[in-house]
Amino acid sequence: DMSLGGGKVCAVQGDSLYAVRLQRDVTALLRFDKAGNFAPVASYEGIACFDIIGENAYLAAFRDHRPQELYRQPLSGGEPERLTQFHDAFLETRQISRPEHITFRSRDGQEVDGWVIRPSGYEPGKKYPGVLNIHGGPKAAYGVQYYHEMQLLAAGGRFVFYTNPHGSDGRGQDYFDLVGRWGTIDYQDLMDFTDEVLRRYPDVDADRLGVCGGSYGGYMTNWIIGHTDRFQAACSQRSIANWTGMEGTADIGYYFAKGQTGASHREDRDLQWQQSPLRYADHVTTPTLFLHGEEDYRCWKLEAIQMFTALQLRGVPSRLCLFPGENHELSRSGRPRQRLRRLEEMLRWYQRYLNKQEA
């Protein structure tokens, strides 16, 4: 949510190709020769873009758990030089809670990365609510870099925890391939991770848990509330509820729906329906907030409306917020006042359903 992207992610200098590759939880700048051999030049928490000038790479990147700055990285390796101080004043006036890295074993035996951020002003022995945050994609990944949303949730007195379940990037083809398996091993990873966090951090109140996510994370939020009642509040953003609707309305629907579920609805509508959170909406009891851009053509607003309506019909506390003029990038490049309103809606929802015991 702190990176707009843009710029180059690969560049040629002399006989070498430089490119960015995610390696589990860090982003490496690699140098390739003409034979296809490669070696790392440097690793960062995250790299948005870069270019090569002379003997240096210039990168818009994350380091030291601070928002993006511009760095000069010698191609010969070594420590980079930070060239900008855009966020010094901000960091001097804010308390930043650094994420703590943990791992656990998935049910197929793979080591899975996760992170936990303690609440601001954390006091050992005091119980705090917790929020599971799920990334989009699913071919994306979390790491140790600065996330504004995570820090804001922690500043409100909550543990925040997040992981890279099956389907995530940075672990190879077999790990991220979820075709026909959405809501299966990825759901198991997320639940097992939540169990691991509760085991390692006894100050997380298991009776005050929230879940949120956008895009794929919104899909998984919809899926989770239809399969468990362990969460007391949910925030589903730019989500998918019904694969058949997504296939017929989204800008990528005509190939993405089949590519992810394993079949077009014309070929096997039951396969799509089995992987659609809307199918399980009759099981939902979790109070849920839906946030969606009105001009989101990647996941059309129909998805949020369908899921919201299903919960309303069941009498489940729910709220639908549509943001005029905003698309799938609301949380990253939306209008400042709309981005602020999105965060305010989320914080109010969690305050109402997770922090209520403190009110």
Beta strands, then each sheet from edge to edge (+ up, - down):
strand 1: 10-13
strand 2: 16-23
strand 3: 26-32
strand 4: 38-44
strand 5: 46-53
strand 6: 56-62
strand 7: 69-74
strand 8: 81-82
strand 9: 100-105
strand 10: 111-117
strand 11: 128-134
strand 12: 159-163
strand 13: 204-214
strand 14: 233-237
strand 15: 288-293
strand 16: 318-323
sheet 1: 1+ 2- 3+ 4-
sheet 2: 5+ 6- 7+ 8-
sheet 3: 9+ 10- 12+ 11+ 13+ 14+ 15+ 16+
end
